[in-house]
Each structure stands twice: as structure tokens, then as C-alpha cells.
Amino acid sequence: MTDLYGGIDPRNIPSYSMGDAARYLRIPATLKGLVAQFRVYSG
């Protein structure tokens, strides 16, 4: 039998990338985007 996960426990592998999760939650995926939005909302 072949080890599909290369010895890594599949429960420790994220289901979504950070970019996908950020897009789904409608938040900026980068620190630059977070800072830009903070500046807009803080005046």
C-alpha cells in the first residue's frame, strides 16, 4: 500500500489555503491589504 500523504497525518493538512479561506470570508489575504483597509476605516 502506498502512503498518500508522505508520512504526514492527514488531519494536520489544511483543507483550504490561506488565500481560499480569506476569499471565502471576504477578508484581504495579505498584510498589505489588512493595513490598507485599516487606514480606510480608521479615517
Backbone as CSV, one residue per row, in Angstrom:
resi,resn,N_x,N_y,N_z,CA_x,CA_y,CA_z,C_x,C_y,C_z
1,MET,0.842,-1.189,0.000,0.000,0.000,0.000,0.884,1.249,0.000
2,THR,0.528,2.239,-0.780,1.291,3.471,-0.902,0.788,4.492,0.119
3,ASP,1.733,5.215,0.747,1.362,6.269,1.696,1.013,7.532,0.909
4,LEU,-0.260,7.877,0.856,-0.726,9.003,0.049,-0.258,10.353,0.574
5,TYR,0.020,10.456,1.863,0.328,11.746,2.473,1.803,11.904,2.842
6,GLY,2.632,11.017,2.394,4.066,11.132,2.634,4.445,11.090,4.103
7,GLY,3.738,10.300,4.885,4.046,10.165,6.300,3.436,11.242,7.185
8,ILE,2.699,12.182,6.596,2.057,13.255,7.363,0.646,12.817,7.721
9,ASP,0.253,13.072,8.959,-1.106,12.754,9.388,-2.080,13.634,8.608
10,PRO,-3.015,13.059,7.855,-3.925,13.862,7.027,-4.785,14.830,7.828
11,ARG,-4.947,14.589,9.120,-5.726,15.519,9.949,-4.978,16.824,10.181
12,ASN,-3.663,16.828,9.930,-2.847,18.033,10.113,-2.647,18.823,8.831
13,ILE,-3.251,18.393,7.748,-3.139,19.082,6.467,-4.355,19.986,6.306
14,PRO,-4.152,21.288,6.065,-5.304,22.186,5.923,-6.162,21.834,4.714
15,SER,-7.452,22.020,4.869,-8.382,21.736,3.767,-8.362,22.836,2.726
16,TYR,-8.080,24.059,3.156,-8.083,25.213,2.261,-6.800,25.997,2.455
17,SER,-6.354,26.664,1.389,-5.186,27.534,1.502,-5.601,28.823,2.215
18,MET,-4.638,29.601,2.656,-4.945,30.870,3.319,-5.685,31.803,2.359
19,GLY,-5.278,31.812,1.104,-5.937,32.661,0.111,-7.387,32.263,-0.108
20,ASP,-7.641,30.951,-0.199,-9.014,30.477,-0.387,-9.888,30.832,0.818
21,ALA,-9.356,30.629,2.016,-10.118,30.938,3.225,-10.407,32.437,3.317
22,ALA,-9.419,33.258,2.986,-9.605,34.714,3.029,-10.656,35.159,2.010
23,ARG,-10.611,34.571,0.820,-11.591,34.900,-0.210,-12.997,34.507,0.237
24,TYR,-13.128,33.328,0.842,-14.429,32.855,1.312,-14.981,33.764,2.411
25,LEU,-14.093,34.211,3.311,-14.510,35.074,4.418,-14.561,36.549,4.030
26,ARG,-14.161,36.837,2.778,-14.144,38.207,2.245,-13.262,39.142,3.068
27,ILE,-12.073,38.651,3.393,-11.066,39.466,4.065,-9.806,39.468,3.208
28,PRO,-8.999,40.510,3.296,-7.767,40.543,2.497,-6.806,39.445,2.954
29,ALA,-6.164,38.805,2.007,-5.275,37.693,2.318,-3.868,38.144,2.692
30,THR,-3.530,39.409,2.433,-2.172,39.861,2.699,-2.157,40.928,3.794
31,LEU,-1.038,41.065,4.425,-0.877,42.097,5.444,-1.055,43.479,4.831
32,LYS,-0.580,43.648,3.611,-0.738,44.926,2.923,-2.223,45.276,2.781
33,GLY,-3.032,44.314,2.413,-4.460,44.537,2.284,-5.115,44.862,3.614
34,LEU,-4.685,44.186,4.680,-5.235,44.468,6.003,-4.905,45.885,6.446
35,VAL,-3.666,46.305,6.230,-3.250,47.654,6.608,-4.008,48.687,5.794
36,ALA,-4.190,48.434,4.504,-4.917,49.381,3.649,-6.346,49.538,4.120
37,GLN,-7.000,48.452,4.484,-8.377,48.555,4.966,-8.427,49.245,6.329
38,PHE,-7.446,48.992,7.182,-7.416,49.625,8.497,-7.328,51.147,8.342
39,ARG,-6.512,51.583,7.405,-6.361,53.016,7.166,-7.666,53.641,6.672
40,VAL,-8.390,52.927,5.836,-9.665,53.426,5.302,-10.693,53.565,6.419
41,TYR,-10.804,52.559,7.269,-11.819,52.565,8.319,-11.470,53.438,9.507
42,SER,-10.165,53.684,9.741,-9.778,54.478,10.905,-9.732,55.980,10.599
43,GLY,-9.945,56.338,9.343,-10.042,57.744,8.986,-8.788,58.232,8.450
